[in-house]
Amino acid sequence: MEVHHVNLTISAVAEEQYPKTDYPEIALVGRSNVGKSSLTNVLINRKNFAHTSSQPGKTQTLNFYNVEDQLFFVDVPGYGYAKVSKKQREKFGKMIETYLTTRPQLKGVIELVDARHAPSDDDVAMYQWLKYYQVPLLVVGTKIDKVKPSARTKSISQITKTLGMTDTPLQLFSAETKFGKDEVWQWIEARMHDQK
């Protein structure tokens, strides 16, 4: 998709604040600091449009980015960050769950994992949860520019084995080199036109 116009429509904390449009929505989930903002910025051809929080775990709203009046990227709060209190985690855990299970406009979820390491327990839990709810899912291994080309097969195998992936697509990605950008867009565009 050629992207010229993007705006942050709303940072929502409750269902009644979600946009009232029928545009398809693609949610981005992953641990704090895994590169959700970087992926968003590369996809929309902007340098610093989606802001990286200076304090990981601080973003506690669902951020709806309107892309070309055709699609929303929904940035979901990062998980697995210790400084956020248990009560806060439960509160936005519930918000995320409600969004991911009840939103008819949601056409797919991109789960980001750091390709340099094996996925964490939180990554595995999120993956299993999304599979349980049968949400269309793409796993993106970020920061692949920091993995030597000779070690990339090992990264792929580490991600697929740890998550227990069988039929979920996996795409390696680098915000630095834009590697994988077109493939991620192809997956998004296929979901946008999915009538399910």
Wavefront OBJ file of the C-alpha trace (Angstrom):
o trace
v 0.000 0.000 0.000
v 1.225 3.491 -0.818
v 1.005 5.428 2.435
v 0.758 9.223 2.397
v -1.750 10.014 5.154
v -1.657 8.661 8.676
v -3.026 10.041 11.899
v -3.417 8.886 15.456
v -7.200 8.895 15.767
v -7.490 8.016 19.439
v -5.661 6.488 22.378
v -8.495 4.457 23.836
v -8.884 2.899 27.260
v -12.478 1.711 26.889
v -14.644 0.120 24.236
v -16.900 3.129 23.826
v -13.885 5.149 22.640
v -12.961 2.851 19.760
v -13.382 4.398 16.279
v -16.891 4.003 14.865
v -15.700 3.091 11.369
v -15.839 -0.197 9.489
v -12.186 -0.013 8.431
v -10.338 -3.292 8.935
v -8.012 -3.262 11.952
v -4.656 -4.986 12.418
v -3.389 -5.178 16.001
v 0.302 -5.243 16.932
v 1.221 -7.098 20.104
v 4.548 -7.848 21.754
v 6.724 -7.190 24.744
v 7.724 -3.656 25.632
v 10.734 -2.618 23.524
v 10.341 -5.417 20.950
v 9.943 -2.863 18.142
v 6.189 -2.307 17.616
v 6.673 1.440 17.063
v 9.614 0.797 14.716
v 7.584 -1.682 12.645
v 4.668 0.778 12.470
v 6.982 3.615 11.389
v 8.564 1.492 8.626
v 5.169 0.313 7.334
v 3.834 3.878 7.109
v 7.106 5.400 5.813
v 7.549 7.761 8.745
v 10.576 8.282 10.952
v 9.057 8.881 14.372
v 5.309 8.822 13.931
v 4.555 6.018 16.353
v 6.386 7.034 19.482
v 8.542 4.737 21.472
v 7.750 5.189 25.118
v 10.723 6.442 27.121
v 9.587 4.149 29.934
v 8.879 0.627 28.728
v 5.459 -0.589 29.820
v 4.163 2.966 30.081
v 1.866 2.865 27.055
v -1.402 1.652 28.545
v -3.865 2.634 25.885
v -4.894 1.091 22.576
v -3.523 3.522 19.977
v -5.547 3.560 16.754
v -3.527 4.786 13.749
v -5.689 5.620 10.730
v -3.812 4.664 7.554
v -5.122 6.271 4.333
v -8.750 6.117 5.601
v -8.640 2.412 4.707
v -7.161 0.665 7.697
v -6.298 1.030 11.375
v -3.094 -0.182 12.981
v -3.867 -0.784 16.637
v -0.843 -0.565 18.907
v -1.517 -2.729 21.961
v 0.258 -2.050 25.301
v 3.529 -3.964 25.632
v 3.475 -6.877 28.038
v 6.019 -8.436 30.335
v 7.418 -5.326 31.946
v 8.113 -5.600 35.654
v 7.710 -1.953 36.696
v 4.005 -1.946 35.924
v 2.017 -2.916 39.014
v 0.071 -6.180 39.048
v -3.186 -4.264 39.353
v -2.372 -2.119 36.300
v -1.342 -5.218 34.347
v -4.657 -6.897 35.148
v -6.558 -3.769 34.158
v -5.023 -3.421 30.746
v -4.901 -7.206 30.306
v -8.689 -7.117 30.504
v -8.860 -4.189 28.065
v -6.661 -6.065 25.550
v -8.657 -9.267 25.949
v -11.956 -7.468 25.374
v -10.591 -5.788 22.258
v -9.020 -8.922 20.768
v -12.060 -11.138 21.361
v -15.013 -8.850 20.641
v -13.975 -6.371 17.945
v -15.582 -7.330 14.605
v -13.270 -4.964 12.653
v -10.172 -6.849 13.863
v -8.875 -8.775 10.839
v -5.560 -10.015 12.183
v -2.820 -9.701 14.764
v 0.922 -9.297 14.279
v 2.844 -10.706 17.236
v 6.386 -9.351 17.427
v 9.201 -11.337 19.012
v 12.884 -10.418 19.225
v 14.668 -12.638 16.670
v 17.926 -12.496 18.671
v 16.523 -14.559 21.546
v 14.132 -17.436 22.151
v 10.588 -16.111 22.731
v 9.805 -15.421 26.399
v 7.108 -17.133 28.480
v 4.935 -14.055 27.880
v 5.422 -14.394 24.113
v 4.428 -18.063 24.291
v 1.363 -17.291 26.433
v 0.226 -14.559 24.013
v 0.751 -16.849 21.006
v -1.232 -19.700 22.584
v -3.990 -17.333 23.610
v -4.333 -15.890 20.072
v -4.336 -19.400 18.600
v -7.005 -20.452 21.087
v -9.262 -17.593 19.931
v -8.431 -18.415 16.285
v -7.317 -14.878 15.484
v -5.493 -14.676 12.092
v -1.863 -14.309 13.143
v 1.518 -13.356 11.709
v 4.631 -13.724 13.864
v 7.338 -11.159 13.086
v 10.904 -11.714 14.300
v 12.328 -8.199 14.783
v 15.902 -6.821 14.895
v 17.072 -9.407 12.359
v 19.827 -7.027 11.172
v 21.545 -7.810 14.491
v 21.610 -11.552 13.676
v 24.376 -12.799 11.367
v 22.971 -14.212 8.098
v 24.535 -17.580 8.960
v 22.584 -17.672 12.246
v 19.163 -16.780 10.817
v 18.065 -20.368 10.246
v 18.744 -20.960 13.934
v 16.597 -17.889 14.822
v 13.709 -19.217 12.746
v 13.930 -22.653 14.315
v 14.214 -21.178 17.834
v 11.068 -19.046 17.336
v 8.981 -21.798 15.708
v 9.943 -24.439 18.280
v 9.529 -22.240 21.360
v 6.135 -20.935 20.262
v 5.038 -24.366 19.019
v 4.218 -22.946 15.577
v 2.777 -25.320 13.023
v 0.701 -23.360 10.523
v 1.364 -19.729 11.497
v 3.449 -17.659 9.060
v 6.730 -16.218 10.373
v 8.428 -13.174 8.841
v 11.861 -11.863 9.819
v 12.060 -8.067 9.912
v 14.531 -5.231 10.373
v 13.514 -1.625 10.981
v 17.085 -0.595 10.090
v 17.285 -2.205 6.650
v 13.500 -2.485 5.972
v 14.012 -6.218 5.381
v 10.614 -7.968 5.440
v 8.537 -4.788 5.040
v 6.895 -5.837 1.736
v 6.059 -9.310 3.032
v 4.408 -7.859 6.150
v 2.350 -5.520 3.946
v 1.296 -8.440 1.719
v -0.030 -10.279 4.770
v -1.864 -7.153 5.996
v -3.449 -6.503 2.590
v -4.632 -10.097 2.332
v -6.282 -9.738 5.764
v -7.902 -6.396 4.848
v -9.815 -8.080 2.047
v -10.666 -11.131 4.087
v -14.438 -11.257 4.494
v -14.377 -13.596 7.513
l 1 2 3 4 5 6 7 8 9 10 11 12 13 14 15 16 17 18 19 20 21 22 23 24 25 26 27 28 29 30 31 32 33 34 35 36 37 38 39 40 41 42 43 44 45 46 47 48 49 50 51 52 53 54 55 56 57 58 59 60 61 62 63 64 65 66 67 68 69 70 71 72 73 74 75 76 77 78 79 80 81 82 83 84 85 86 87 88 89 90 91 92 93 94 95 96 97 98 99 100 101 102 103 104 105 106 107 108 109 110 111 112 113 114 115 116 117 118 119 120 121 122 123 124 125 126 127 128 129 130 131 132 133 134 135 136 137 138 139 140 141 142 143 144 145 146 147 148 149 150 151 152 153 154 155 156 157 158 159 160 161 162 163 164 165 166 167 168 169 170 171 172 173 174 175 176 177 178 179 180 181 182 183 184 185 186 187 188 189 190 191 192 193 194 195 196
